[in-house]
């Protein structure tokens, strides 16, 4: 995954919005991923060089969490 800075920022904002809609706290969601804190933060914030598979995993898990909250 090769994203521009603006695309990474947009995706990170999407994750934050979905997290809010899920009703989970940041830490609750991190625990759901099973990722260590640094790995989670890299993927959730879509930092440059993060693992694209981690980003996609978080995206899918967040979508599921939002659906459960509805």
N, C-alpha and C positions, 0 to 999 in steps of 0.2 A: 504494500500500500504506500503510495507516494502522494502525500497530501500537501497542499500549500499551507502556509501559516493560517490564512483565513479559513480554510476548510477544516483544519484541526480545531481552531477556535469555535467554529460553528458546531462541530460534532461534540465538543466538550460542553457547550451550552445546552445542546440537545440532551446529553446525558444528565446534566444537572436538573433540567426541567422534568425529565422522566423520573428521576429519583424523587423529586418533590411530589409528583403525581402518584408515585408508588406508596407513599406514606412511610417508607423506610428511612432510617437515619443513614448517614454515610457509612458508619461503622457496621450497622446491621447488614447493609448491602455488601460491604467488603467481605464480611464473614460468609455471606451466601456464595460469593465467588470462590472462596477457599484460597484466594491469593494472599501471599505475604503483603504487608502494607506497601512497600516500595513498588512491587510489581503492579499492584492494584492502582496505585496513584499514577504511575506512568501511563497505564491504559485508560483509566477513567478521565484523566486530564488530556489524553491524546498527545503526550509529549513527543517531540521529535525523536525518532529511533525506537519508539515502543513497538512491541510485537503486534503485528496486524491481527493475528489470531486472537490475542487477548482482547483487543478492541472489539472485534466481532462477537466474541463470547459475552462481553459486558453488554453490548448492544442487545443481543438476544435475551439475556437474563433480565435486563431492564424492561424490555417489552413485555416479558412474561409477568414481571412484578406489577407493571401498570395494569395489565389485564386482570390480575388477581384483585387489585384494589378497586376495580370498578364494580 
